[in-house]
Amino acid sequence: MAALELEYVNLLDALSLLYVLAAAGDQRYSPAAGRWLGRLVMECELRLEEALTAAAALVVIRSEPRSQDARLTLEGLIASG
């Protein structure tokens, strides 16, 4: 089942889809990452500094999809929200 067919995709599952897009070098990564970041900020009520940290981690993921530091940062922000 495609993500678009689902009624709701939680933040962690959506982040997993971003990892797949980044690893594939898919040009849809950047727009999808921007939408995901907006959701993260709204749903977890992030402060500006946290949002900037998340944005920086998403930039790292685009070039280094397996970056453990970036993944832990993003997953930690979800968990703390």
C-alpha positions, -999 to +999 in steps of 0.1 A: +000+000+000+014+034-010+017+061+016-009+082-003-034+055+002-031+056+040-054+077+060-026+089+083+012+083+083+028+090+117+060+111+118+083+082+124+069+062+094+070+093+072+107+098+083+114+063+072+100+071+038+124+101+036+153+078+043+142+057+013+139+087-009+174+100+002+191+067-003+176+065-039+187+100-047+151+108-055+145+144-065+113+143-044+133+142-012+137+180-007+100+189-011+090+159+010+115+168+037+102+203+038+066+191+043+078+166+070+097+194+088+066+215+089+046+186+104+073+180+129+074+216+140+036+218+143+029+183+158+057+184+183+055+221+190+093+226+184+111+257+194+130+276+166+163+261+177+149+226+176+134+233+141+168+245+128+185+214+142+159+192+125+164+211+092+202+207+094+198+169+101+175+166+070+202+183+049+227+157+062+203+129+054+200+140+018+238+136+012+244+109+038+212+088+041+228+064+066+240+091+090+234+077+125+238+111+141+212+128+118+188+099+122+191+099+160+186+137+161+154+135+141+140+104+159+149+120+192+129+151+183+099+130+175+102+111+207+105+142+228+075+158+212 
